């Protein structure tokens, strides 16, 4: 039985057979090749085969390469596919139009085989990096959801509070990269609840002192699950898990940090998580109105919450309400939450 061909696939598009033949000679030993002689066929093949990379001529009859690239980028099925233009057009304005159309690179003819191979190899490497990053983010998000299922909450809670956190991060001056890391790290805030016994996590009514002490360990457990990292999103996720129950006045847990000794991301999650918890139905309470929740958070400024973050959150309240409405719970979920046993608040 012939093993499957696992080489990356390339879609080569040119209306001149000689050009396709040259590209085939340059690339056939390392890649699986697909061929198209016009833009319409290229779009059709891209939708059917989802190649790893597209090499696209510009000057073709009917649909130009620029038009074909724009069409690919406006289609959800093909928008992620990287496109390299391969063309005789060499003016700066031509390259600019190519990049504006959505291409990742621009190779001019006559073709140099080493340059073609190097450009293709480099862009496929970037695709692999993006795929690995996306896979890592999905794993992190799924672990966050695992904790929510154990705590009788829903995935929409972590979606809402993650978006609240991202906006709040931007408002206080985080870079776009930091705010995106915050969006993807936030779902891990309660991952440590996986290590809390169900008899405590799902106990109806108030926890006694011993049970509350055990519940508080979920912050350190979460940090241990995520582990030590030199930097990046997972390092941020660890800080969030460990510090999102610290309070501005030093009365929180697990380490009774105060003020700016609490990492910024932990202070942000504290506001976002409490706002969503207050305004959502839980088995032990009704959903508070937005006004009630805002009053509670405002009253907690300088005690539970960073006062500057409270001001920024309230100033951006219309956008926060929009996020809440966009990912609202459906009626069945709210009914189930109201009917199930009462988990302990953390």
C-alpha contacts under 8 A as a table, 3 or more apart, distances in Angstrom:
res1	aa1	res2	aa2	distance
5	X	32	X	7.70
7	X	30	X	6.85
7	X	31	X	5.31
7	X	32	X	6.02
8	X	30	X	7.93
8	X	31	X	5.36
8	X	32	X	6.12
8	X	51	X	7.64
8	X	52	X	6.07
9	X	31	X	5.64
9	X	32	X	4.52
9	X	33	X	5.76
9	X	34	X	7.39
9	X	51	X	5.05
9	X	52	X	5.33
9	X	53	X	6.85
10	X	31	X	6.69
10	X	32	X	6.19
10	X	33	X	5.04
10	X	34	X	6.08
10	X	51	X	5.49
10	X	52	X	5.95
10	X	53	X	5.04
10	X	54	X	5.68
10	X	55	X	7.30
11	X	33	X	6.02
11	X	34	X	4.61
11	X	35	X	5.76
11	X	36	X	7.43
11	X	42	X	7.62
11	X	45	X	7.98
11	X	46	X	7.50
11	X	51	X	6.15
11	X	53	X	6.44
11	X	54	X	4.69
11	X	55	X	6.16
12	X	20	X	6.83
12	X	23	X	7.60
12	X	33	X	7.11
12	X	34	X	6.04
12	X	35	X	4.95
12	X	36	X	6.32
12	X	54	X	6.11
12	X	55	X	4.96
12	X	56	X	6.26
13	X	20	X	7.29
13	X	35	X	5.94
13	X	36	X	4.77
13	X	37	X	5.60
13	X	38	X	6.66
13	X	39	X	7.51
13	X	42	X	6.49
13	X	54	X	7.64
13	X	55	X	6.13
13	X	56	X	4.83
13	X	57	X	5.92
14	X	17	X	7.24
14	X	19	X	6.71
14	X	20	X	6.22
14	X	36	X	6.60
14	X	37	X	4.97
14	X	38	X	6.54
14	X	56	X	6.56
14	X	57	X	5.12
14	X	60	X	7.15
15	X	36	X	7.74
15	X	37	X	4.33
15	X	38	X	5.88
15	X	57	X	7.80
15	X	60	X	5.93
15	X	61	X	7.77
16	X	19	X	5.46
16	X	20	X	6.67
16	X	37	X	7.23
17	X	20	X	5.11
17	X	21	X	6.12
17	X	37	X	7.85
18	X	21	X	5.02
18	X	22	X	6.25
19	X	22	X	5.12
19	X	23	X	6.30
20	X	23	X	5.14
20	X	24	X	6.06
20	X	35	X	7.52
21	X	24	X	4.96
21	X	25	X	6.29
22	X	25	X	5.17
22	X	26	X	6.35
23	X	26	X	5.07
23	X	27	X	6.08
24	X	27	X	5.33
24	X	28	X	5.24
24	X	33	X	7.43
25	X	28	X	5.84
26	X	29	X	7.80
26	X	113	X	5.84
26	X	116	X	7.79
26	X	117	X	7.33
27	X	30	X	5.89
27	X	31	X	6.11
27	X	33	X	7.94
27	X	117	X	7.03
28	X	31	X	5.48
28	X	32	X	6.66
28	X	33	X	6.68
35	X	42	X	7.82
36	X	39	X	7.64
36	X	41	X	5.79
36	X	42	X	5.35
36	X	45	X	7.83
37	X	41	X	7.05
37	X	42	X	7.49
38	X	41	X	5.62
38	X	42	X	6.25
38	X	60	X	6.55
38	X	61	X	7.39
38	X	62	X	7.89
38	X	63	X	7.19
39	X	42	X	4.95
39	X	43	X	6.24
39	X	60	X	7.62
39	X	62	X	7.88
39	X	63	X	5.47
39	X	64	X	6.65
39	X	65	X	6.45
39	X	67	X	7.89
39	X	68	X	5.29
40	X	43	X	5.27
40	X	44	X	6.35
40	X	63	X	7.11
40	X	68	X	7.27
41	X	44	X	4.97
41	X	45	X	6.12
42	X	45	X	5.20
42	X	46	X	6.00
42	X	68	X	7.75
43	X	46	X	5.05
43	X	47	X	6.23
43	X	68	X	6.91
43	X	71	X	7.72
43	X	72	X	6.55
44	X	47	X	5.32
44	X	48	X	6.31
45	X	48	X	5.01
45	X	49	X	5.72
45	X	50	X	7.53
46	X	49	X	5.44
46	X	50	X	5.01
46	X	51	X	6.30
46	X	78	X	6.63
47	X	50	X	5.79
47	X	77	X	6.31
47	X	78	X	6.22
50	X	78	X	7.01
50	X	81	X	7.44
51	X	54	X	6.93
51	X	81	X	7.27
52	X	81	X	6.53
52	X	82	X	7.37
52	X	124	X	7.19
52	X	127	X	7.90
53	X	81	X	6.15
53	X	82	X	5.29
53	X	83	X	6.13
53	X	84	X	7.74
53	X	120	X	7.84
53	X	124	X	7.18
54	X	81	X	7.26
54	X	82	X	6.29
54	X	83	X	4.74
54	X	84	X	6.14
55	X	83	X	5.97
55	X	84	X	4.88
55	X	85	X	5.80
55	X	86	X	6.27
56	X	65	X	6.19
56	X	83	X	6.86
56	X	84	X	6.11
56	X	85	X	4.78
56	X	86	X	5.64
56	X	87	X	7.93
57	X	60	X	7.00
57	X	65	X	5.59
57	X	85	X	5.76
57	X	86	X	5.01
57	X	87	X	5.37
58	X	64	X	5.53
58	X	65	X	3.94
58	X	66	X	6.16
58	X	85	X	6.73
58	X	86	X	7.09
58	X	87	X	5.82
58	X	89	X	7.99
59	X	64	X	5.66
59	X	65	X	6.44
59	X	87	X	7.40
60	X	63	X	6.49
60	X	64	X	5.15
60	X	65	X	6.74
61	X	64	X	6.64
63	X	67	X	5.98
63	X	68	X	6.45
64	X	67	X	5.18
64	X	68	X	6.25
65	X	68	X	4.96
65	X	69	X	6.04
65	X	85	X	7.70
66	X	69	X	5.15
66	X	70	X	6.26
66	X	97	X	7.63
66	X	98	X	6.34
66	X	101	X	5.98
67	X	70	X	5.17
67	X	71	X	6.21
67	X	101	X	7.76
68	X	71	X	5.08
68	X	72	X	6.21
69	X	72	X	5.05
69	X	73	X	6.21
69	X	83	X	7.27
69	X	101	X	6.11
69	X	102	X	6.57
69	X	103	X	7.19
70	X	73	X	5.12
70	X	74	X	6.23
70	X	101	X	5.36
70	X	102	X	6.67
71	X	74	X	5.19
71	X	75	X	6.46
72	X	75	X	5.36
72	X	78	X	5.40
72	X	79	X	5.57
73	X	76	X	7.44
73	X	78	X	6.39
73	X	79	X	4.01
73	X	80	X	7.29
73	X	102	X	6.71
74	X	78	X	7.89
74	X	79	X	6.14
75	X	78	X	5.50
75	X	79	X	5.51
76	X	79	X	5.32
76	X	80	X	7.79
77	X	80	X	7.63
78	X	81	X	5.49
82	X	103	X	6.67
82	X	104	X	6.18
82	X	123	X	7.85
83	X	102	X	7.43
83	X	103	X	4.82
83	X	104	X	5.81
83	X	105	X	7.10
84	X	103	X	5.65
84	X	104	X	5.80
84	X	105	X	4.75
84	X	106	X	5.56
84	X	107	X	7.17
85	X	98	X	7.06
85	X	103	X	6.80
85	X	105	X	6.40
85	X	106	X	4.74
85	X	107	X	6.02
86	X	106	X	6.17
86	X	107	X	4.81
86	X	108	X	5.75
86	X	109	X	6.89
87	X	90	X	7.64
87	X	106	X	7.79
87	X	107	X	6.48
87	X	108	X	5.03
87	X	109	X	5.59
88	X	108	X	5.36
88	X	109	X	4.71
88	X	110	X	7.11
89	X	94	X	6.32
89	X	95	X	7.96
89	X	108	X	6.69
89	X	109	X	7.86
90	X	94	X	6.47
90	X	95	X	7.00
90	X	108	X	6.17
91	X	94	X	5.22
91	X	95	X	6.61
92	X	95	X	5.18
92	X	96	X	6.18
93	X	96	X	5.01
93	X	97	X	6.17
94	X	97	X	5.15
94	X	98	X	6.28
95	X	98	X	4.99
95	X	99	X	6.33
95	X	106	X	6.51
96	X	99	X	5.21
96	X	100	X	6.08
97	X	100	X	4.98
97	X	101	X	6.11
98	X	101	X	5.11
98	X	102	X	6.73
98	X	103	X	5.82
98	X	106	X	7.28
99	X	102	X	5.18
99	X	103	X	4.83
99	X	104	X	6.57
99	X	105	X	7.25
99	X	106	X	7.97
100	X	103	X	7.26
103	X	106	X	7.46
107	X	111	X	7.69
107	X	116	X	7.58
108	X	111	X	6.68
109	X	112	X	7.96
111	X	115	X	7.74
111	X	116	X	7.10
112	X	115	X	5.33
112	X	116	X	6.21
113	X	116	X	5.12
113	X	117	X	6.14
114	X	117	X	5.20
114	X	118	X	6.06
115	X	118	X	5.08
115	X	119	X	6.06
116	X	119	X	5.30
116	X	120	X	6.13
117	X	120	X	5.24
117	X	121	X	6.02
118	X	121	X	5.12
118	X	122	X	6.04
119	X	122	X	5.19
119	X	123	X	6.21
120	X	123	X	5.38
120	X	124	X	6.16
121	X	124	X	5.23
121	X	125	X	6.22
122	X	125	X	5.09
122	X	126	X	6.49
123	X	126	X	5.02
123	X	127	X	6.33
124	X	127	X	4.94
124	X	128	X	6.34
125	X	128	X	5.12
125	X	129	X	6.35
126	X	129	X	5.04
126	X	130	X	6.25
127	X	130	X	5.14
127	X	131	X	6.18
128	X	131	X	5.00
128	X	132	X	6.15
129	X	132	X	5.17
129	X	133	X	6.16
130	X	133	X	5.08
130	X	134	X	6.09
131	X	134	X	5.11
131	X	135	X	6.12
132	X	135	X	5.06
132	X	136	X	6.13
133	X	136	X	5.11
133	X	137	X	6.22
134	X	137	X	5.12
134	X	138	X	6.22
135	X	138	X	5.12
135	X	139	X	6.26
136	X	139	X	5.15
136	X	140	X	6.28
137	X	140	X	5.11
137	X	141	X	6.15
137	X	184	X	6.54
138	X	141	X	5.06
138	X	142	X	6.08
139	X	142	X	5.13
139	X	143	X	6.23
140	X	143	X	5.23
140	X	144	X	6.34
140	X	184	X	7.53
140	X	185	X	7.31
140	X	187	X	7.57
140	X	188	X	6.86
141	X	144	X	5.02
141	X	145	X	6.31
141	X	184	X	6.95
141	X	185	X	7.81
141	X	187	X	5.88
141	X	188	X	7.04
142	X	145	X	4.97
142	X	146	X	6.25
143	X	146	X	5.00
143	X	147	X	6.70
143	X	188	X	6.87
143	X	191	X	6.84
144	X	147	X	5.43
144	X	148	X	6.61
144	X	158	X	7.65
144	X	187	X	4.70
144	X	188	X	4.51
144	X	189	X	7.32
144	X	190	X	7.05
144	X	191	X	5.66
145	X	148	X	4.97
145	X	149	X	6.22
145	X	154	X	7.59
145	X	155	X	5.73
145	X	158	X	7.50
145	X	187	X	7.13
146	X	149	X	5.27
146	X	150	X	6.46
146	X	191	X	7.49
146	X	194	X	7.69
147	X	150	X	5.22
147	X	151	X	6.34
147	X	190	X	6.25
147	X	191	X	5.01
147	X	192	X	7.35
147	X	193	X	5.93
147	X	194	X	5.62
148	X	151	X	5.01
148	X	152	X	6.26
148	X	153	X	4.97
148	X	154	X	5.96
148	X	155	X	6.76
148	X	158	X	7.94
148	X	190	X	7.59
148	X	191	X	7.99
149	X	152	X	5.20
149	X	153	X	5.75
149	X	154	X	6.45
149	X	155	X	7.87
150	X	153	X	7.60
150	X	193	X	7.54
150	X	194	X	6.86
151	X	193	X	7.44
151	X	201	X	6.61
151	X	202	X	7.02
151	X	343	X	6.97
152	X	337	X	7.51
152	X	343	X	7.37
153	X	157	X	7.02
153	X	282	X	7.91
153	X	337	X	7.86
154	X	157	X	5.56
154	X	158	X	7.45
155	X	158	X	5.48
155	X	159	X	6.43
156	X	159	X	4.87
156	X	160	X	6.04
156	X	327	X	6.16
156	X	328	X	7.28
156	X	329	X	6.90
157	X	160	X	5.28
157	X	161	X	6.17
157	X	276	X	6.96
157	X	277	X	7.90
158	X	161	X	5.28
158	X	162	X	5.80
158	X	186	X	7.35
158	X	187	X	5.23
159	X	162	X	5.21
159	X	163	X	6.35
159	X	187	X	7.39
159	X	327	X	7.42
160	X	163	X	5.31
160	X	164	X	6.20
160	X	276	X	7.20
160	X	323	X	6.39
160	X	324	X	6.13
160	X	327	X	6.50
161	X	164	X	4.92
161	X	165	X	6.03
161	X	186	X	7.51
161	X	269	X	7.60
161	X	272	X	5.23
161	X	273	X	5.57
161	X	276	X	6.26
162	X	165	X	5.06
162	X	166	X	6.23
162	X	182	X	7.35
162	X	183	X	4.94
162	X	184	X	7.18
162	X	185	X	7.99
162	X	186	X	5.27
162	X	187	X	6.50
162	X	272	X	7.66
163	X	166	X	4.99
163	X	167	X	6.30
163	X	183	X	6.09
163	X	323	X	7.12
164	X	167	X	5.42
164	X	168	X	6.22
164	X	272	X	5.63
164	X	320	X	6.13
164	X	323	X	7.39
165	X	168	X	5.03
165	X	169	X	5.98
165	X	182	X	6.88
165	X	183	X	6.59
165	X	186	X	7.48
165	X	268	X	6.01
165	X	269	X	6.04
165	X	272	X	5.75
166	X	169	X	5.06
166	X	170	X	6.32
166	X	179	X	5.11
166	X	180	X	6.69
166	X	182	X	5.93
166	X	183	X	5.18
167	X	170	X	5.17
167	X	171	X	6.17
167	X	179	X	7.56
168	X	171	X	4.96
168	X	172	X	6.35
168	X	268	X	6.79
168	X	309	X	7.30
168	X	312	X	6.95
168	X	313	X	6.35
169	X	172	X	5.40
169	X	173	X	6.48
169	X	174	X	5.36
169	X	178	X	7.91
169	X	179	X	5.61
169	X	182	X	7.58
169	X	265	X	7.73
169	X	268	X	7.05
170	X	173	X	5.21
170	X	174	X	4.94
170	X	175	X	6.75
170	X	176	X	7.13
170	X	179	X	6.04
171	X	174	X	7.37
171	X	312	X	6.61
172	X	309	X	7.38
172	X	312	X	7.42
174	X	177	X	7.93
174	X	178	X	5.72
174	X	179	X	5.89
175	X	178	X	5.14
175	X	179	X	6.12
176	X	179	X	5.04
176	X	180	X	6.04
177	X	180	X	5.11
177	X	181	X	6.16
178	X	181	X	5.01
178	X	182	X	6.16
179	X	182	X	4.94
179	X	183	X	6.24
180	X	183	X	4.99
180	X	184	X	6.42
181	X	184	X	5.23
181	X	185	X	5.91
181	X	232	X	7.43
181	X	233	X	5.03
181	X	236	X	7.54
182	X	185	X	5.02
182	X	186	X	5.77
182	X	233	X	7.24
182	X	236	X	7.27
182	X	237	X	7.78
182	X	265	X	7.25
183	X	186	X	5.65
183	X	187	X	7.85
184	X	187	X	6.62
184	X	233	X	7.43
185	X	188	X	5.74
185	X	189	X	7.52
185	X	233	X	6.12
185	X	234	X	6.83
185	X	236	X	6.60
185	X	237	X	4.66
185	X	240	X	7.76
186	X	189	X	5.56
186	X	237	X	6.64
186	X	240	X	7.15
186	X	269	X	7.11
187	X	190	X	7.45
188	X	191	X	5.18
188	X	222	X	7.89
188	X	237	X	6.19
188	X	240	X	7.72
188	X	241	X	6.56
189	X	192	X	7.86
189	X	222	X	7.47
189	X	237	X	6.97
189	X	240	X	5.66
189	X	241	X	4.34
189	X	242	X	7.95
189	X	244	X	7.10
189	X	269	X	7.95
190	X	193	X	5.77
190	X	218	X	7.23
190	X	219	X	7.19
190	X	222	X	6.68
190	X	241	X	6.20
191	X	194	X	6.04
191	X	218	X	7.73
191	X	221	X	7.98
191	X	222	X	5.15
191	X	225	X	7.72
191	X	241	X	7.24
192	X	195	X	5.66
192	X	196	X	7.35
192	X	217	X	7.86
192	X	218	X	4.33
192	X	219	X	5.87
192	X	220	X	7.13
192	X	221	X	4.70
192	X	222	X	3.56
192	X	223	X	7.33
192	X	225	X	7.15
192	X	241	X	7.45
193	X	196	X	5.07
193	X	201	X	7.70
193	X	215	X	7.91
193	X	218	X	5.19
193	X	221	X	7.73
193	X	222	X	7.34
194	X	218	X	7.94
195	X	218	X	6.76
195	X	221	X	6.75
196	X	200	X	7.00
196	X	201	X	6.38
196	X	214	X	7.27
196	X	215	X	6.49
196	X	217	X	7.99
196	X	218	X	6.62
197	X	200	X	5.58
197	X	201	X	6.22
198	X	201	X	4.87
198	X	202	X	5.48
198	X	203	X	7.53
199	X	202	X	5.75
199	X	203	X	5.58
200	X	203	X	5.11
200	X	207	X	7.41
200	X	211	X	6.33
200	X	215	X	7.21
200	X	343	X	7.82
200	X	344	X	6.83
201	X	215	X	7.32
201	X	343	X	5.60
201	X	344	X	5.45
202	X	341	X	7.01
202	X	342	X	6.15
202	X	343	X	3.75
202	X	344	X	5.79
203	X	206	X	7.71
203	X	207	X	7.49
203	X	341	X	7.63
203	X	342	X	6.21
203	X	343	X	5.15
203	X	344	X	5.66
204	X	341	X	6.17
204	X	342	X	4.35
204	X	343	X	5.75
204	X	344	X	6.67
205	X	284	X	7.89
205	X	342	X	6.54
205	X	343	X	7.51
205	X	344	X	6.67
206	X	344	X	6.50
207	X	210	X	7.89
207	X	211	X	5.55
207	X	212	X	5.61
207	X	344	X	6.66
208	X	211	X	5.31
208	X	212	X	6.03
209	X	212	X	5.10
209	X	213	X	6.23
210	X	213	X	5.19
210	X	214	X	6.48
211	X	214	X	5.10
211	X	215	X	6.16
212	X	215	X	4.90
212	X	216	X	6.20
213	X	216	X	5.24
213	X	217	X	6.83
214	X	217	X	5.40
214	X	218	X	7.64
215	X	218	X	5.90
215	X	346	X	6.88
216	X	219	X	6.43
216	X	253	X	6.96
216	X	254	X	6.77
216	X	346	X	7.38
217	X	220	X	5.52
217	X	221	X	6.16
217	X	254	X	7.27
218	X	221	X	4.87
218	X	222	X	5.91
219	X	222	X	5.22
219	X	223	X	6.46
219	X	241	X	5.46
219	X	242	X	4.64
219	X	243	X	7.05
219	X	244	X	7.89
219	X	245	X	7.66
219	X	254	X	6.87
220	X	223	X	5.06
220	X	224	X	6.24
220	X	241	X	7.38
220	X	242	X	5.49
220	X	254	X	7.29
221	X	224	X	5.06
221	X	225	X	6.20
222	X	225	X	5.08
222	X	226	X	6.32
222	X	238	X	7.21
222	X	241	X	5.44
222	X	242	X	6.71
223	X	226	X	5.31
223	X	227	X	6.02
223	X	238	X	4.83
223	X	239	X	7.11
223	X	241	X	5.57
223	X	242	X	5.44
224	X	227	X	4.99
224	X	228	X	7.84
224	X	238	X	7.94
226	X	234	X	7.00
226	X	237	X	7.28
226	X	238	X	5.74
227	X	238	X	6.84
228	X	235	X	6.72
228	X	238	X	7.49
229	X	232	X	7.69
229	X	234	X	6.50
229	X	235	X	5.00
230	X	235	X	6.56
231	X	234	X	7.12
231	X	235	X	5.11
231	X	236	X	7.40
232	X	235	X	5.55
232	X	236	X	6.48
233	X	236	X	5.05
233	X	237	X	6.13
234	X	237	X	4.82
234	X	238	X	6.23
235	X	238	X	5.20
235	X	239	X	6.48
236	X	239	X	5.16
236	X	240	X	6.23
236	X	265	X	7.39
237	X	240	X	5.05
237	X	241	X	6.17
238	X	241	X	5.18
238	X	242	X	6.21
239	X	242	X	5.21
239	X	243	X	5.98
239	X	263	X	7.07
239	X	265	X	7.45
239	X	266	X	6.73
240	X	243	X	5.35
240	X	244	X	5.43
240	X	263	X	7.96
240	X	265	X	6.09
240	X	266	X	4.78
240	X	269	X	7.21
241	X	244	X	6.12
241	X	266	X	7.79
242	X	245	X	7.70
242	X	254	X	7.49
242	X	266	X	7.93
243	X	246	X	5.29
243	X	253	X	7.46
243	X	254	X	7.43
243	X	262	X	6.71
243	X	263	X	7.23
243	X	266	X	5.13
243	X	267	X	7.78
244	X	265	X	7.93
244	X	266	X	4.36
244	X	267	X	6.34
244	X	269	X	5.90
244	X	270	X	5.26
245	X	252	X	5.77
245	X	253	X	5.63
245	X	254	X	7.44
245	X	266	X	7.70
245	X	270	X	6.55
246	X	250	X	6.89
246	X	251	X	7.07
246	X	252	X	4.05
246	X	253	X	4.99
246	X	254	X	6.94
246	X	255	X	7.36
246	X	256	X	6.20
246	X	257	X	6.05
246	X	258	X	7.31
246	X	262	X	6.96
246	X	266	X	7.64
246	X	267	X	7.75
246	X	304	X	7.91
247	X	250	X	5.32
247	X	251	X	5.69
247	X	252	X	4.60
247	X	253	X	7.64
247	X	256	X	7.42
247	X	257	X	7.04
247	X	258	X	6.25
247	X	259	X	7.63
247	X	267	X	7.86
247	X	303	X	6.60
247	X	304	X	4.52
247	X	305	X	6.17
248	X	251	X	7.60
248	X	252	X	7.94
248	X	257	X	7.57
248	X	258	X	4.87
248	X	259	X	4.65
248	X	260	X	7.84
248	X	262	X	7.66
248	X	267	X	7.97
248	X	302	X	6.03
248	X	303	X	5.35
248	X	304	X	5.16
248	X	305	X	5.33
248	X	306	X	5.74
249	X	252	X	7.87
249	X	258	X	5.29
249	X	259	X	6.50
249	X	302	X	6.57
249	X	303	X	4.83
249	X	304	X	6.44
250	X	256	X	4.83
250	X	257	X	5.07
250	X	258	X	4.07
250	X	259	X	7.26
251	X	256	X	5.60
251	X	257	X	7.71
251	X	258	X	7.70
251	X	304	X	7.98
252	X	255	X	7.37
252	X	256	X	5.14
252	X	257	X	7.13
252	X	304	X	7.90
253	X	256	X	5.17
253	X	257	X	7.60
257	X	261	X	5.96
257	X	262	X	5.75
258	X	261	X	5.62
258	X	262	X	6.05
259	X	262	X	6.02
259	X	306	X	7.08
260	X	263	X	6.65
260	X	264	X	7.27
262	X	266	X	6.51
262	X	267	X	6.60
263	X	266	X	5.34
263	X	267	X	6.54
264	X	267	X	5.14
264	X	268	X	6.23
265	X	268	X	5.01
265	X	269	X	6.17
266	X	269	X	5.23
266	X	270	X	6.24
267	X	270	X	5.17
267	X	271	X	6.79
267	X	305	X	6.86
267	X	306	X	6.47
267	X	309	X	7.94
268	X	271	X	5.52
268	X	272	X	6.38
268	X	309	X	6.98
269	X	272	X	5.02
269	X	273	X	5.64
270	X	273	X	5.46
270	X	274	X	6.13
270	X	305	X	7.09
271	X	274	X	5.45
271	X	275	X	6.13
271	X	297	X	7.44
271	X	305	X	6.64
271	X	309	X	7.70
271	X	310	X	7.33
272	X	275	X	5.31
272	X	276	X	6.34
273	X	276	X	5.36
273	X	277	X	6.09
274	X	277	X	5.02
274	X	278	X	6.00
275	X	278	X	5.31
275	X	279	X	6.27
275	X	293	X	6.19
275	X	294	X	7.56
275	X	297	X	7.49
276	X	279	X	5.26
276	X	280	X	6.07
277	X	280	X	5.34
277	X	281	X	7.85
277	X	282	X	7.88
278	X	281	X	7.91
278	X	287	X	6.21
278	X	288	X	5.57
278	X	293	X	6.02
279	X	287	X	4.73
279	X	288	X	4.63
279	X	289	X	5.98
279	X	290	X	6.34
279	X	293	X	6.59
280	X	286	X	7.30
280	X	287	X	4.54
280	X	288	X	6.95
281	X	285	X	6.30
281	X	286	X	5.04
281	X	287	X	4.41
281	X	334	X	6.21
281	X	337	X	6.69
281	X	338	X	6.84
282	X	285	X	5.21
282	X	286	X	6.41
282	X	287	X	7.20
282	X	334	X	7.98
282	X	337	X	5.64
282	X	338	X	6.19
282	X	342	X	7.95
283	X	286	X	7.95
283	X	337	X	4.99
283	X	338	X	4.50
283	X	339	X	6.47
283	X	340	X	5.90
283	X	341	X	6.27
283	X	342	X	5.00
283	X	343	X	7.11
284	X	338	X	7.40
284	X	341	X	7.95
284	X	342	X	5.14
284	X	343	X	7.25
285	X	338	X	7.83
286	X	338	X	7.98
288	X	292	X	6.03
288	X	293	X	6.24
289	X	292	X	5.18
289	X	293	X	6.27
290	X	293	X	5.09
290	X	294	X	6.02
291	X	294	X	5.13
291	X	295	X	6.13
292	X	295	X	5.15
292	X	296	X	6.29
293	X	296	X	5.07
293	X	297	X	6.23
294	X	297	X	5.09
294	X	298	X	5.96
294	X	314	X	7.33
295	X	298	X	5.08
295	X	299	X	6.03
296	X	299	X	5.13
296	X	300	X	6.23
297	X	300	X	4.97
297	X	301	X	6.46
297	X	305	X	7.43
297	X	310	X	6.96
298	X	301	X	5.33
298	X	310	X	6.43
300	X	303	X	5.22
300	X	304	X	5.08
300	X	305	X	5.78
301	X	304	X	6.18
301	X	305	X	4.79
301	X	306	X	5.94
301	X	307	X	4.62
301	X	310	X	6.35
302	X	305	X	5.72
302	X	306	X	5.87
302	X	307	X	5.30
303	X	306	X	7.74
305	X	309	X	7.46
305	X	310	X	6.89
306	X	309	X	5.39
306	X	310	X	6.39
307	X	310	X	5.09
307	X	311	X	6.41
308	X	311	X	5.21
308	X	312	X	6.33
309	X	312	X	5.02
309	X	313	X	5.93
310	X	313	X	5.08
310	X	314	X	6.20
311	X	314	X	5.33
311	X	315	X	6.11
312	X	315	X	5.05
312	X	316	X	6.26
313	X	316	X	5.24
313	X	317	X	6.07
314	X	317	X	4.87
316	X	319	X	5.70
316	X	320	X	6.50
317	X	320	X	4.88
317	X	321	X	6.11
318	X	321	X	5.16
318	X	322	X	6.27
319	X	322	X	4.96
319	X	323	X	6.33
320	X	323	X	5.11
320	X	324	X	6.25
321	X	324	X	4.92
321	X	325	X	6.18
322	X	325	X	5.15
322	X	326	X	6.04
323	X	326	X	5.07
323	X	327	X	6.38
324	X	327	X	5.57
324	X	328	X	5.81
325	X	328	X	4.95
329	X	333	X	6.22
329	X	334	X	6.51
330	X	333	X	5.51
330	X	334	X	6.54
331	X	334	X	5.22
331	X	335	X	6.18
332	X	335	X	5.09
332	X	336	X	6.14
333	X	336	X	5.07
333	X	337	X	6.13
334	X	337	X	5.08
334	X	338	X	6.21
335	X	338	X	5.17
335	X	339	X	6.23
336	X	339	X	5.11
336	X	340	X	6.16
337	X	340	X	5.63
